[in-house]
Every structure is written in structure tokens, then in C-alpha cells.
């Protein structure tokens, strides 16, 4: 139903979709195919973008939510 990348993991809250975050929406492009490829491109990267990012998908099945842990760490030098 939905695939997206997130950067925050707050216990008890749903991870937010980065493409809906004003800080990322103009710089983030989802390149994946929603099947096997979950690639994104982030432009104009600054040190503020240093985080661990997590891939998330939601299905229409009961308990059909998955979060890719551990995530992918971005280091900006």
C-alpha cells in the first residue's frame, strides 16, 4: 500500500514519511520500483542530514507493517 523512508524512531509513534517533511520534500526523490528496489536520492546534502534512515512499508494485511532495522547511516564530511 505504501513505501517510504523515515529518519525518526520514536517509541510508540508511527515513523514519518520523509517525502512529506518540508525539510526533505524538495530534495528527496524515490527511485525504487516498490517491489525489490527501495533506492532514494537526496540532493543538496548538508551535515544536518547526518542520521540513520529507515525504509518502511505498509501492506493491507493485519500487522502488515515493516521497518528496516538497522537502518542506513548517512555521514556527511
N, CA, C, O and CB atoms as a CASP TS submission, in Angstrom:
PFRMAT TS
TARGET T0000
AUTHOR 0000-0000-0000
METHOD Language model
MODEL 1
PARENT N/A
ATOM      1  N   UNK     1       0.819  -1.187   0.000  1.00  0.00           N
ATOM      2  CA  UNK     1       0.000   0.000   0.000  1.00  0.00           C
ATOM      3  C   UNK     1       0.873   1.266   0.000  1.00  0.00           C
ATOM      4  O   UNK     1       0.580   2.232  -0.704  1.00  0.00           O
ATOM      5  CB  UNK     1      -0.937  -0.010   1.208  1.00  0.00           C
ATOM      6  N   UNK     2       1.959   1.242   0.809  1.00  0.00           N
ATOM      7  CA  UNK     2       2.795   2.430   0.891  1.00  0.00           C
ATOM      8  C   UNK     2       4.231   2.026   1.216  1.00  0.00           C
ATOM      9  O   UNK     2       4.469   1.135   2.031  1.00  0.00           O
ATOM     10  CB  UNK     2       2.250   3.413   1.953  1.00  0.00           C
ATOM     11  N   UNK     3       5.173   2.689   0.572  1.00  0.00           N
ATOM     12  CA  UNK     3       6.595   2.521   0.873  1.00  0.00           C
ATOM     13  C   UNK     3       7.206   3.906   1.050  1.00  0.00           C
ATOM     14  O   UNK     3       6.862   4.841   0.327  1.00  0.00           O
ATOM     15  CB  UNK     3       7.334   1.715  -0.261  1.00  0.00           C
ATOM     16  N   UNK     4       8.106   4.031   2.007  1.00  0.00           N
ATOM     17  CA  UNK     4       8.746   5.322   2.228  1.00  0.00           C
ATOM     18  C   UNK     4       9.977   5.176   3.120  1.00  0.00           C
ATOM     19  O   UNK     4      10.213   4.127   3.719  1.00  0.00           O
ATOM     20  CB  UNK     4       7.756   6.308   2.852  1.00  0.00           C
ATOM     21  N   UNK     5      10.745   6.247   3.189  1.00  0.00           N
ATOM     22  CA  UNK     5      11.915   6.333   4.052  1.00  0.00           C
ATOM     23  C   UNK     5      11.609   7.269   5.212  1.00  0.00           C
ATOM     24  O   UNK     5      10.868   8.241   5.068  1.00  0.00           O
ATOM     25  CB  UNK     5      13.158   6.819   3.261  1.00  0.00           C
ATOM     26  N   UNK     6      12.196   6.957   6.365  1.00  0.00           N
ATOM     27  CA  UNK     6      11.982   7.743   7.567  1.00  0.00           C
ATOM     28  C   UNK     6      13.310   7.933   8.282  1.00  0.00           C
ATOM     29  O   UNK     6      14.256   7.182   8.046  1.00  0.00           O
ATOM     30  CB  UNK     6      10.948   7.068   8.496  1.00  0.00           C
ATOM     31  N   UNK     7      13.387   8.929   9.150  1.00  0.00           N
ATOM     32  CA  UNK     7      14.623   9.128   9.897  1.00  0.00           C
ATOM     33  C   UNK     7      14.420   9.085  11.401  1.00  0.00           C
ATOM     34  O   UNK     7      15.396   8.978  12.143  1.00  0.00           O
ATOM     35  CB  UNK     7      15.241  10.437   9.517  1.00  0.00           C
ATOM     36  N   UNK     8      13.205   9.163  11.866  1.00  0.00           N
ATOM     37  CA  UNK     8      12.959   9.199  13.303  1.00  0.00           C
ATOM     38  C   UNK     8      12.286   7.933  13.773  1.00  0.00           C
ATOM     39  O   UNK     8      11.370   7.415  13.133  1.00  0.00           O
ATOM     40  CB  UNK     8      12.113  10.401  13.669  1.00  0.00           C
ATOM     41  N   UNK     9      12.754   7.450  14.896  1.00  0.00           N
ATOM     42  CA  UNK     9      12.090   6.316  15.529  1.00  0.00           C
ATOM     43  C   UNK     9      11.743   6.725  16.951  1.00  0.00           C
ATOM     44  O   UNK     9      12.598   6.690  17.836  1.00  0.00           O
ATOM     45  CB  UNK     9      12.990   5.028  15.506  1.00  0.00           C
ATOM     46  N   UNK    10      10.509   7.107  17.171  1.00  0.00           N
ATOM     47  CA  UNK    10      10.045   7.481  18.498  1.00  0.00           C
ATOM     48  C   UNK    10       9.137   6.364  18.978  1.00  0.00           C
ATOM     49  O   UNK    10       8.134   6.044  18.341  1.00  0.00           O
ATOM     50  CB  UNK    10       9.304   8.870  18.493  1.00  0.00           C
ATOM     51  N   UNK    11       9.499   5.780  20.101  1.00  0.00           N
ATOM     52  CA  UNK    11       8.751   4.639  20.617  1.00  0.00           C
ATOM     53  C   UNK    11       7.258   4.963  20.713  1.00  0.00           C
ATOM     54  O   UNK    11       6.862   5.957  21.323  1.00  0.00           O
ATOM     55  CB  UNK    11       9.294   4.222  21.993  1.00  0.00           C
ATOM     56  N   UNK    12       6.450   4.113  20.105  1.00  0.00           N
ATOM     57  CA  UNK    12       5.009   4.259  20.175  1.00  0.00           C
ATOM     58  C   UNK    12       4.398   5.138  19.093  1.00  0.00           C
ATOM     59  O   UNK    12       3.175   5.242  19.007  1.00  0.00           O
ATOM     60  CB  UNK    12       4.648   4.801  21.487  1.00  0.00           C
ATOM     61  N   UNK    13       5.229   5.775  18.262  1.00  0.00           N
ATOM     62  CA  UNK    13       4.712   6.624  17.190  1.00  0.00           C
ATOM     63  C   UNK    13       5.052   6.018  15.843  1.00  0.00           C
ATOM     64  O   UNK    13       6.058   5.325  15.693  1.00  0.00           O
ATOM     65  CB  UNK    13       5.279   8.050  17.296  1.00  0.00           C
ATOM     66  N   UNK    14       4.204   6.287  14.871  1.00  0.00           N
ATOM     67  CA  UNK    14       4.467   5.824  13.512  1.00  0.00           C
ATOM     68  C   UNK    14       5.632   6.633  12.927  1.00  0.00           C
ATOM     69  O   UNK    14       5.665   7.855  13.070  1.00  0.00           O
ATOM     70  CB  UNK    14       3.188   5.956  12.617  1.00  0.00           C
ATOM     71  N   UNK    15       6.581   5.967  12.273  1.00  0.00           N
ATOM     72  CA  UNK    15       7.677   6.707  11.639  1.00  0.00           C
ATOM     73  C   UNK    15       7.143   7.613  10.534  1.00  0.00           C
ATOM     74  O   UNK    15       6.315   7.180   9.732  1.00  0.00           O
ATOM     75  CB  UNK    15       8.730   5.734  11.066  1.00  0.00           C
ATOM     76  N   UNK    16       7.605   8.868  10.479  1.00  0.00           N
ATOM     77  CA  UNK    16       7.102   9.799   9.472  1.00  0.00           C
ATOM     78  C   UNK    16       7.707   9.542   8.095  1.00  0.00           C
ATOM     79  O   UNK    16       8.830   9.050   7.984  1.00  0.00           O
ATOM     80  CB  UNK    16       7.387  11.226   9.898  1.00  0.00           C
ATOM     81  N   UNK    17       6.965   9.875   7.061  1.00  0.00           N
ATOM     82  CA  UNK    17       7.407   9.757   5.669  1.00  0.00           C
ATOM     83  C   UNK    17       8.232  10.993   5.325  1.00  0.00           C
ATOM     84  O   UNK    17       7.718  12.110   5.356  1.00  0.00           O
ATOM     85  CB  UNK    17       6.187   9.603   4.690  1.00  0.00           C
ATOM     86  N   UNK    18       9.521  10.798   4.994  1.00  0.00           N
ATOM     87  CA  UNK    18      10.386  11.932   4.685  1.00  0.00           C
ATOM     88  C   UNK    18       9.889  12.754   3.504  1.00  0.00           C
ATOM     89  O   UNK    18      10.115  13.963   3.459  1.00  0.00           O
ATOM     90  CB  UNK    18      11.778  11.447   4.406  1.00  0.00           C
ATOM     91  N   UNK    19       9.220  12.122   2.553  1.00  0.00           N
ATOM     92  CA  UNK    19       8.756  12.867   1.380  1.00  0.00           C
ATOM     93  C   UNK    19       7.652  13.864   1.744  1.00  0.00           C
ATOM     94  O   UNK    19       7.335  14.747   0.947  1.00  0.00           O
ATOM     95  CB  UNK    19       8.250  11.898   0.307  1.00  0.00           C
ATOM     96  N   UNK    20       7.066  13.734   2.933  1.00  0.00           N
ATOM     97  CA  UNK    20       6.040  14.659   3.395  1.00  0.00           C
ATOM     98  C   UNK    20       6.602  15.713   4.345  1.00  0.00           C
ATOM     99  O   UNK    20       5.868  16.585   4.809  1.00  0.00           O
ATOM    100  CB  UNK    20       4.925  13.896   4.077  1.00  0.00           C
ATOM    101  N   UNK    21       7.896  15.636   4.633  1.00  0.00           N
ATOM    102  CA  UNK    21       8.576  16.574   5.518  1.00  0.00           C
ATOM    103  C   UNK    21       9.084  17.753   4.691  1.00  0.00           C
ATOM    104  O   UNK    21       9.850  17.546   3.751  1.00  0.00           O
ATOM    105  CB  UNK    21       9.749  15.879   6.277  1.00  0.00           C
ATOM    106  N   UNK    22       8.678  18.991   5.014  1.00  0.00           N
ATOM    107  CA  UNK    22       9.110  20.149   4.220  1.00  0.00           C
ATOM    108  C   UNK    22      10.632  20.279   4.111  1.00  0.00           C
ATOM    109  O   UNK    22      11.143  20.829   3.136  1.00  0.00           O
ATOM    110  CB  UNK    22       8.545  21.413   4.822  1.00  0.00           C
ATOM    111  N   UNK    23      11.342  19.780   5.100  1.00  0.00           N
ATOM    112  CA  UNK    23      12.809  19.834   5.085  1.00  0.00           C
ATOM    113  C   UNK    23      13.399  18.931   4.002  1.00  0.00           C
ATOM    114  O   UNK    23      14.517  19.161   3.542  1.00  0.00           O
ATOM    115  CB  UNK    23      13.365  19.433   6.452  1.00  0.00           C
ATOM    116  N   UNK    24      12.649  17.903   3.595  1.00  0.00           N
ATOM    117  CA  UNK    24      13.141  16.923   2.629  1.00  0.00           C
ATOM    118  C   UNK    24      12.370  16.909   1.311  1.00  0.00           C
ATOM    119  O   UNK    24      12.925  16.514   0.286  1.00  0.00           O
ATOM    120  CB  UNK    24      13.092  15.563   3.237  1.00  0.00           C
ATOM    121  N   UNK    25      11.129  17.323   1.313  1.00  0.00           N
ATOM    122  CA  UNK    25      10.237  17.080   0.175  1.00  0.00           C
ATOM    123  C   UNK    25      10.775  17.575  -1.167  1.00  0.00           C
ATOM    124  O   UNK    25      10.531  16.937  -2.191  1.00  0.00           O
ATOM    125  CB  UNK    25       8.923  17.728   0.435  1.00  0.00           C
ATOM    126  N   UNK    26      11.493  18.688  -1.188  1.00  0.00           N
ATOM    127  CA  UNK    26      12.026  19.208  -2.449  1.00  0.00           C
ATOM    128  C   UNK    26      13.376  18.591  -2.811  1.00  0.00           C
ATOM    129  O   UNK    26      13.866  18.783  -3.924  1.00  0.00           O
ATOM    130  CB  UNK    26      12.162  20.718  -2.369  1.00  0.00           C
ATOM    131  N   UNK    27      13.975  17.856  -1.887  1.00  0.00           N
ATOM    132  CA  UNK    27      15.320  17.313  -2.123  1.00  0.00           C
ATOM    133  C   UNK    27      15.350  15.793  -2.261  1.00  0.00           C
ATOM    134  O   UNK    27      16.360  15.232  -2.686  1.00  0.00           O
ATOM    135  CB  UNK    27      16.233  17.724  -1.002  1.00  0.00           C
ATOM    136  N   UNK    28      14.269  15.130  -1.910  1.00  0.00           N
ATOM    137  CA  UNK    28      14.233  13.677  -1.885  1.00  0.00           C
ATOM    138  C   UNK    28      13.483  13.137  -3.099  1.00  0.00           C
ATOM    139  O   UNK    28      12.396  13.606  -3.436  1.00  0.00           O
ATOM    140  CB  UNK    28      13.582  13.180  -0.590  1.00  0.00           C
ATOM    141  N   UNK    29      14.080  12.151  -3.743  1.00  0.00           N
ATOM    142  CA  UNK    29      13.430  11.515  -4.892  1.00  0.00           C
ATOM    143  C   UNK    29      13.470  10.005  -4.684  1.00  0.00           C
ATOM    144  O   UNK    29      14.543   9.432  -4.499  1.00  0.00           O
ATOM    145  CB  UNK    29      14.128  11.917  -6.243  1.00  0.00           C
ATOM    146  N   UNK    30      12.312   9.362  -4.713  1.00  0.00           N
ATOM    147  CA  UNK    30      12.235   7.901  -4.593  1.00  0.00           C
ATOM    148  C   UNK    30      12.499   7.308  -5.965  1.00  0.00           C
ATOM    149  O   UNK    30      11.767   7.581  -6.916  1.00  0.00           O
ATOM    150  CB  UNK    30      10.839   7.435  -4.035  1.00  0.00           C
ATOM    151  N   UNK    31      13.552   6.489  -6.071  1.00  0.00           N
ATOM    152  CA  UNK    31      13.942   5.895  -7.348  1.00  0.00           C
ATOM    153  C   UNK    31      13.551   4.427  -7.441  1.00  0.00           C
ATOM    154  O   UNK    31      13.693   3.815  -8.499  1.00  0.00           O
ATOM    155  CB  UNK    31      15.435   6.038  -7.554  1.00  0.00           C
ATOM    156  N   UNK    32      13.067   3.863  -6.359  1.00  0.00           N
ATOM    157  CA  UNK    32      12.761   2.442  -6.316  1.00  0.00           C
ATOM    158  C   UNK    32      11.553   2.055  -7.151  1.00  0.00           C
ATOM    159  O   UNK    32      10.852   2.905  -7.701  1.00  0.00           O
ATOM    160  CB  UNK    32      12.540   2.024  -4.909  1.00  0.00           C
ATOM    161  N   UNK    33      11.328   0.752  -7.231  1.00  0.00           N
ATOM    162  CA  UNK    33      10.230   0.215  -8.038  1.00  0.00           C
ATOM    163  C   UNK    33       9.060  -0.284  -7.186  1.00  0.00           C
ATOM    164  O   UNK    33       8.106  -0.850  -7.720  1.00  0.00           O
ATOM    165  CB  UNK    33      10.740  -0.914  -8.911  1.00  0.00           C
ATOM    166  N   UNK    34       9.125  -0.082  -5.880  1.00  0.00           N
ATOM    167  CA  UNK    34       8.091  -0.518  -4.926  1.00  0.00           C
ATOM    168  C   UNK    34       7.928  -2.037  -4.925  1.00  0.00           C
ATOM    169  O   UNK    34       6.917  -2.555  -4.451  1.00  0.00           O
ATOM    170  CB  UNK    34       6.748   0.146  -5.259  1.00  0.00           C
ATOM    171  N   UNK    35       8.913  -2.740  -5.448  1.00  0.00           N
ATOM    172  CA  UNK    35       8.896  -4.209  -5.447  1.00  0.00           C
ATOM    173  C   UNK    35      10.148  -4.731  -4.723  1.00  0.00           C
ATOM    174  O   UNK    35      10.054  -5.314  -3.643  1.00  0.00           O
ATOM    175  CB  UNK    35       8.829  -4.768  -6.914  1.00  0.00           C
ATOM    176  N   UNK    36      11.314  -4.513  -5.336  1.00  0.00           N
ATOM    177  CA  UNK    36      12.569  -5.007  -4.765  1.00  0.00           C
ATOM    178  C   UNK    36      13.587  -3.896  -4.555  1.00  0.00           C
ATOM    179  O   UNK    36      14.548  -4.073  -3.805  1.00  0.00           O
ATOM    180  CB  UNK    36      13.162  -6.072  -5.660  1.00  0.00           C
ATOM    181  N   UNK    37      13.394  -2.775  -5.196  1.00  0.00           N
ATOM    182  CA  UNK    37      14.350  -1.679  -5.138  1.00  0.00           C
ATOM    183  C   UNK    37      13.742  -0.545  -4.308  1.00  0.00           C
ATOM    184  O   UNK    37      12.646  -0.067  -4.601  1.00  0.00           O
ATOM    185  CB  UNK    37      14.728  -1.186  -6.574  1.00  0.00           C
ATOM    186  N   UNK    38      14.464  -0.125  -3.273  1.00  0.00           N
ATOM    187  CA  UNK    38      13.946   0.931  -2.396  1.00  0.00           C
ATOM    188  C   UNK    38      14.892   2.138  -2.371  1.00  0.00           C
ATOM    189  O   UNK    38      15.007   2.818  -1.351  1.00  0.00           O
ATOM    190  CB  UNK    38      13.741   0.386  -0.964  1.00  0.00           C
ATOM    191  N   UNK    39      15.559   2.396  -3.480  1.00  0.00           N
ATOM    192  CA  UNK    39      16.559   3.448  -3.584  1.00  0.00           C
ATOM    193  C   UNK    39      15.924   4.840  -3.544  1.00  0.00           C
ATOM    194  O   UNK    39      14.874   5.084  -4.139  1.00  0.00           O
ATOM    195  CB  UNK    39      17.362   3.278  -4.867  1.00  0.00           C
ATOM    196  N   UNK    40      16.601   5.750  -2.816  1.00  0.00           N
ATOM    197  CA  UNK    40      16.219   7.161  -2.847  1.00  0.00           C
ATOM    198  C   UNK    40      17.447   7.984  -3.203  1.00  0.00           C
ATOM    199  O   UNK    40      18.584   7.526  -3.085  1.00  0.00           O
ATOM    200  CB  UNK    40      15.615   7.619  -1.479  1.00  0.00           C
ATOM    201  N   UNK    41      17.190   9.199  -3.636  1.00  0.00           N
ATOM    202  CA  UNK    41      18.252  10.171  -3.900  1.00  0.00           C
ATOM    203  C   UNK    41      17.935  11.402  -3.061  1.00  0.00           C
ATOM    204  O   UNK    41      16.810  11.900  -3.064  1.00  0.00           O
ATOM    205  CB  UNK    41      18.363  10.528  -5.444  1.00  0.00           C
ATOM    206  N   UNK    42      18.948  11.885  -2.341  1.00  0.00           N
ATOM    207  CA  UNK    42      18.812  13.086  -1.546  1.00  0.00           C
ATOM    208  C   UNK    42      19.800  14.111  -2.082  1.00  0.00           C
ATOM    209  O   UNK    42      21.008  13.878  -2.071  1.00  0.00           O
ATOM    210  CB  UNK    42      19.050  12.799  -0.033  1.00  0.00           C
ATOM    211  N   UNK    43      19.290  15.241  -2.548  1.00  0.00           N
ATOM    212  CA  UNK    43      20.113  16.297  -3.131  1.00  0.00           C
ATOM    213  C   UNK    43      20.435  17.369  -2.103  1.00  0.00           C
ATOM    214  O   UNK    43      19.795  17.456  -1.056  1.00  0.00           O
ATOM    215  CB  UNK    43      19.411  16.919  -4.334  1.00  0.00           C
ATOM    216  N   UNK    44      21.428  18.177  -2.413  1.00  0.00           N
ATOM    217  CA  UNK    44      21.830  19.302  -1.573  1.00  0.00           C
ATOM    218  C   UNK    44      22.021  18.878  -0.121  1.00  0.00           C
ATOM    219  O   UNK    44      21.462  19.479   0.796  1.00  0.00           O
ATOM    220  CB  UNK    44      20.795  20.419  -1.656  1.00  0.00           C
ATOM    221  N   UNK    45      22.816  17.838   0.069  1.00  0.00           N
ATOM    222  CA  UNK    45      23.054  17.251   1.381  1.00  0.00           C
ATOM    223  C   UNK    45      23.954  18.167   2.217  1.00  0.00           C
ATOM    224  O   UNK    45      24.955  18.692   1.729  1.00  0.00           O
ATOM    225  CB  UNK    45      23.688  15.849   1.239  1.00  0.00           C
ATOM    226  N   UNK    46      23.581  18.343   3.472  1.00  0.00           N
ATOM    227  CA  UNK    46      24.401  19.097   4.418  1.00  0.00           C
ATOM    228  C   UNK    46      24.614  18.240   5.659  1.00  0.00           C
ATOM    229  O   UNK    46      24.063  17.145   5.770  1.00  0.00           O
ATOM    230  CB  UNK    46      23.733  20.464   4.789  1.00  0.00           C
ATOM    231  N   UNK    47      25.411  18.742   6.584  1.00  0.00           N
ATOM    232  CA  UNK    47      25.662  17.969   7.802  1.00  0.00           C
ATOM    233  C   UNK    47      24.405  17.771   8.634  1.00  0.00           C
ATOM    234  O   UNK    47      24.350  16.848   9.447  1.00  0.00           O
ATOM    235  CB  UNK    47      26.719  18.652   8.639  1.00  0.00           C
ATOM    236  N   UNK    48      23.387  18.620   8.452  1.00  0.00           N
ATOM    237  CA  UNK    48      22.112  18.430   9.143  1.00  0.00           C
ATOM    238  C   UNK    48      21.430  17.133   8.721  1.00  0.00           C
ATOM    239  O   UNK    48      20.547  16.638   9.422  1.00  0.00           O
ATOM    240  CB  UNK    48      21.186  19.612   8.876  1.00  0.00           C
ATOM    241  N   UNK    49      21.839  16.578   7.571  1.00  0.00           N
ATOM    242  CA  UNK    49      21.231  15.346   7.064  1.00  0.00           C
ATOM    243  C   UNK    49      21.865  14.084   7.646  1.00  0.00           C
ATOM    244  O   UNK    49      21.437  12.974   7.327  1.00  0.00           O
ATOM    245  CB  UNK    49      21.335  15.309   5.560  1.00  0.00           C
ATOM    246  N   UNK    50      22.879  14.245   8.495  1.00  0.00           N
ATOM    247  CA  UNK    50      23.501  13.071   9.114  1.00  0.00           C
ATOM    248  C   UNK    50      22.516  12.419  10.072  1.00  0.00           C
ATOM    249  O   UNK    50      22.198  12.971  11.125  1.00  0.00           O
ATOM    250  CB  UNK    50      24.806  13.460   9.858  1.00  0.00           C
ATOM    251  N   UNK    51      22.037  11.237   9.694  1.00  0.00           N
ATOM    252  CA  UNK    51      21.073  10.478  10.500  1.00  0.00           C
ATOM    253  C   UNK    51      21.180   9.019  10.112  1.00  0.00           C
ATOM    254  O   UNK    51      21.897   8.646   9.184  1.00  0.00           O
ATOM    255  CB  UNK    51      19.610  11.005  10.300  1.00  0.00           C
ATOM    256  N   UNK    52      20.454   8.216  10.841  1.00  0.00           N
ATOM    257  CA  UNK    52      20.206   6.852  10.409  1.00  0.00           C
ATOM    258  C   UNK    52      18.811   6.862   9.791  1.00  0.00           C
ATOM    259  O   UNK    52      17.845   7.292  10.420  1.00  0.00           O
ATOM    260  CB  UNK    52      20.326   5.810  11.608  1.00  0.00           C
ATOM    261  N   UNK    53      18.720   6.387   8.561  1.00  0.00           N
ATOM    262  CA  UNK    53      17.461   6.388   7.813  1.00  0.00           C
ATOM    263  C   UNK    53      16.931   4.959   7.736  1.00  0.00           C
ATOM    264  O   UNK    53      17.695   3.997   7.672  1.00  0.00           O
ATOM    265  CB  UNK    53      17.656   6.987   6.381  1.00  0.00           C
ATOM    266  N   UNK    54      15.605   4.846   7.743  1.00  0.00           N
ATOM    267  CA  UNK    54      14.946   3.543   7.773  1.00  0.00           C
ATOM    268  C   UNK    54      13.932   3.440   6.642  1.00  0.00           C
ATOM    269  O   UNK    54      13.167   4.372   6.390  1.00  0.00           O
ATOM    270  CB  UNK    54      14.260   3.310   9.131  1.00  0.00           C
ATOM    271  N   UNK    55      13.934   2.295   5.963  1.00  0.00           N
ATOM    272  CA  UNK    55      12.935   2.027   4.939  1.00  0.00           C
ATOM    273  C   UNK    55      11.698   1.417   5.614  1.00  0.00           C
ATOM    274  O   UNK    55      11.820   0.595   6.522  1.00  0.00           O
ATOM    275  CB  UNK    55      13.504   1.074   3.831  1.00  0.00           C
ATOM    276  N   UNK    56      10.543   1.819   5.170  1.00  0.00           N
ATOM    277  CA  UNK    56       9.293   1.363   5.775  1.00  0.00           C
ATOM    278  C   UNK    56       8.307   0.973   4.690  1.00  0.00           C
ATOM    279  O   UNK    56       8.181   1.668   3.681  1.00  0.00           O
ATOM    280  CB  UNK    56       8.691   2.452   6.683  1.00  0.00           C
ATOM    281  N   UNK    57       7.607  -0.138   4.892  1.00  0.00           N
ATOM    282  CA  UNK    57       6.486  -0.420   4.008  1.00  0.00           C
ATOM    283  C   UNK    57       5.289  -0.903   4.802  1.00  0.00           C
ATOM    284  O   UNK    57       5.412  -1.532   5.853  1.00  0.00           O
ATOM    285  CB  UNK    57       6.876  -1.454   2.959  1.00  0.00           C
ATOM    286  N   UNK    58       4.134  -0.585   4.259  1.00  0.00           N
ATOM    287  CA  UNK    58       2.865  -0.917   4.894  1.00  0.00           C
ATOM    288  C   UNK    58       2.020  -1.666   3.875  1.00  0.00           C
ATOM    289  O   UNK    58       1.853  -1.216   2.742  1.00  0.00           O
ATOM    290  CB  UNK    58       2.128   0.364   5.415  1.00  0.00           C
ATOM    291  N   UNK    59       1.489  -2.814   4.289  1.00  0.00           N
ATOM    292  CA  UNK    59       0.645  -3.622   3.406  1.00  0.00           C
ATOM    293  C   UNK    59      -0.808  -3.553   3.881  1.00  0.00           C
ATOM    294  O   UNK    59      -1.118  -2.909   4.883  1.00  0.00           O
ATOM    295  CB  UNK    59       1.141  -5.100   3.364  1.00  0.00           C
ATOM    296  N   UNK    60      -1.675  -4.218   3.157  1.00  0.00           N
ATOM    297  CA  UNK    60      -3.086  -4.251   3.545  1.00  0.00           C
ATOM    298  C   UNK    60      -3.401  -5.455   4.442  1.00  0.00           C
ATOM    299  O   UNK    60      -4.570  -5.728   4.716  1.00  0.00           O
ATOM    300  CB  UNK    60      -3.971  -4.284   2.299  1.00  0.00           C
ATOM    301  N   UNK    61      -2.387  -6.163   4.892  1.00  0.00           N
ATOM    302  CA  UNK    61      -2.573  -7.332   5.753  1.00  0.00           C
ATOM    303  C   UNK    61      -2.546  -6.927   7.229  1.00  0.00           C
ATOM    304  O   UNK    61      -1.930  -5.920   7.577  1.00  0.00           O
ATOM    305  CB  UNK    61      -1.486  -8.389   5.470  1.00  0.00           C
ATOM    306  N   UNK    62      -3.200  -7.693   8.096  1.00  0.00           N
ATOM    307  CA  UNK    62      -3.092  -7.417   9.534  1.00  0.00           C
ATOM    308  C   UNK    62      -1.620  -7.495   9.958  1.00  0.00           C
ATOM    309  O   UNK    62      -0.902  -8.400   9.533  1.00  0.00           O
ATOM    310  CB  UNK    62      -3.959  -8.425  10.362  1.00  0.00           C
ATOM    311  N   UNK    63      -1.186  -6.586  10.764  1.00  0.00           N
ATOM    312  CA  UNK    63       0.217  -6.497  11.189  1.00  0.00           C
ATOM    313  C   UNK    63       1.160  -6.400   9.996  1.00  0.00           C
ATOM    314  O   UNK    63       2.300  -6.857  10.072  1.00  0.00           O
ATOM    315  CB  UNK    63       0.591  -7.708  12.046  1.00  0.00           C
ATOM    316  N   UNK    64       0.704  -5.820   8.913  1.00  0.00           N
ATOM    317  CA  UNK    64       1.481  -5.744   7.682  1.00  0.00           C
ATOM    318  C   UNK    64       2.347  -4.507   7.571  1.00  0.00           C
ATOM    319  O   UNK    64       2.390  -3.862   6.523  1.00  0.00           O
ATOM    320  CB  UNK    64       0.572  -5.799   6.520  1.00  0.00           C
ATOM    321  N   UNK    65       3.044  -4.173   8.665  1.00  0.00           N
ATOM    322  CA  UNK    65       3.963  -3.034   8.668  1.00  0.00           C
ATOM    323  C   UNK    65       5.361  -3.547   8.956  1.00  0.00           C
ATOM    324  O   UNK    65       5.552  -4.413   9.809  1.00  0.00           O
ATOM    325  CB  UNK    65       3.538  -1.958   9.715  1.00  0.00           C
ATOM    326  N   UNK    66       6.340  -3.005   8.235  1.00  0.00           N
ATOM    327  CA  UNK    66       7.716  -3.449   8.403  1.00  0.00           C
ATOM    328  C   UNK    66       8.640  -2.251   8.355  1.00  0.00           C
ATOM    329  O   UNK    66       8.453  -1.338   7.550  1.00  0.00           O
ATOM    330  CB  UNK    66       8.102  -4.479   7.326  1.00  0.00           C
ATOM    331  N   UNK    67       9.642  -2.260   9.225  1.00  0.00           N
ATOM    332  CA  UNK    67      10.640  -1.207   9.282  1.00  0.00           C
ATOM    333  C   UNK    67      12.014  -1.842   9.166  1.00  0.00           C
ATOM    334  O   UNK    67      12.337  -2.758   9.923  1.00  0.00           O
ATOM    335  CB  UNK    67      10.513  -0.378  10.589  1.00  0.00           C
ATOM    336  N   UNK    68      12.827  -1.371   8.233  1.00  0.00           N
ATOM    337  CA  UNK    68      14.161  -1.922   8.005  1.00  0.00           C
ATOM    338  C   UNK    68      15.133  -1.495   9.079  1.00  0.00           C
ATOM    339  O   UNK    68      15.682  -0.395   9.025  1.00  0.00           O
ATOM    340  CB  UNK    68      14.682  -1.501   6.651  1.00  0.00           C
ATOM    341  N   UNK    69      15.353  -2.369  10.066  1.00  0.00           N
ATOM    342  CA  UNK    69      16.304  -2.090  11.130  1.00  0.00           C
ATOM    343  C   UNK    69      17.395  -3.138  11.083  1.00  0.00           C
ATOM    344  O   UNK    69      17.070  -4.311  10.901  1.00  0.00           O
ATOM    345  CB  UNK    69      15.612  -2.067  12.518  1.00  0.00           C
ATOM    346  N   UNK    70      18.638  -2.809  11.231  1.00  0.00           N
ATOM    347  CA  UNK    70      19.122  -1.446  11.395  1.00  0.00           C
ATOM    348  C   UNK    70      18.960  -0.670  10.098  1.00  0.00           C
ATOM    349  O   UNK    70      18.806  -1.248   9.022  1.00  0.00           O
ATOM    350  CB  UNK    70      20.588  -1.441  11.842  1.00  0.00           C
ATOM    351  N   UNK    71      18.998   0.626  10.220  1.00  0.00           N
ATOM    352  CA  UNK    71      18.838   1.490   9.056  1.00  0.00           C
ATOM    353  C   UNK    71      20.142   1.702   8.314  1.00  0.00           C
ATOM    354  O   UNK    71      21.102   0.947   8.471  1.00  0.00           O
ATOM    355  CB  UNK    71      18.272   2.820   9.473  1.00  0.00           C
ATOM    356  N   UNK    72      20.152   2.726   7.519  1.00  0.00           N
ATOM    357  CA  UNK    72      21.317   3.115   6.743  1.00  0.00           C
ATOM    358  C   UNK    72      21.823   4.431   7.320  1.00  0.00           C
ATOM    359  O   UNK    72      21.069   5.398   7.433  1.00  0.00           O
ATOM    360  CB  UNK    72      20.980   3.245   5.212  1.00  0.00           C
ATOM    361  N   UNK    73      23.094   4.464   7.683  1.00  0.00           N
ATOM    362  CA  UNK    73      23.674   5.689   8.247  1.00  0.00           C
ATOM    363  C   UNK    73      24.249   6.556   7.142  1.00  0.00           C
ATOM    364  O   UNK    73      24.973   6.084   6.265  1.00  0.00           O
ATOM    365  CB  UNK    73      24.765   5.353   9.281  1.00  0.00           C
ATOM    366  N   UNK    74      23.910   7.834   7.206  1.00  0.00           N
ATOM    367  CA  UNK    74      24.474   8.812   6.286  1.00  0.00           C
ATOM    368  C   UNK    74      25.435   9.694   7.071  1.00  0.00           C
ATOM    369  O   UNK    74      25.059  10.324   8.060  1.00  0.00           O
ATOM    370  CB  UNK    74      23.355   9.664   5.596  1.00  0.00           C
ATOM    371  N   UNK    75      26.691   9.725   6.608  1.00  0.00           N
ATOM    372  CA  UNK    75      27.707  10.591   7.174  1.00  0.00           C
ATOM    373  C   UNK    75      28.113  11.612   6.142  1.00  0.00           C
ATOM    374  O   UNK    75      28.417  11.257   5.003  1.00  0.00           O
ATOM    375  CB  UNK    75      28.922   9.787   7.654  1.00  0.00           C
ATOM    376  N   UNK    76      28.124  12.863   6.519  1.00  0.00           N
ATOM    377  CA  UNK    76      28.487  13.942   5.608  1.00  0.00           C
ATOM    378  C   UNK    76      29.812  14.528   6.083  1.00  0.00           C
ATOM    379  O   UNK    76      29.943  14.939   7.235  1.00  0.00           O
ATOM    380  CB  UNK    76      27.367  15.042   5.542  1.00  0.00           C
ATOM    381  N   UNK    77      30.793  14.560   5.182  1.00  0.00           N
ATOM    382  CA  UNK    77      32.108  15.100   5.559  1.00  0.00           C
ATOM    383  C   UNK    77      32.438  16.333   4.755  1.00  0.00           C
ATOM    384  O   UNK    77      33.503  16.922   4.937  1.00  0.00           O
ATOM    385  CB  UNK    77      33.202  14.050   5.366  1.00  0.00           C
TER
END
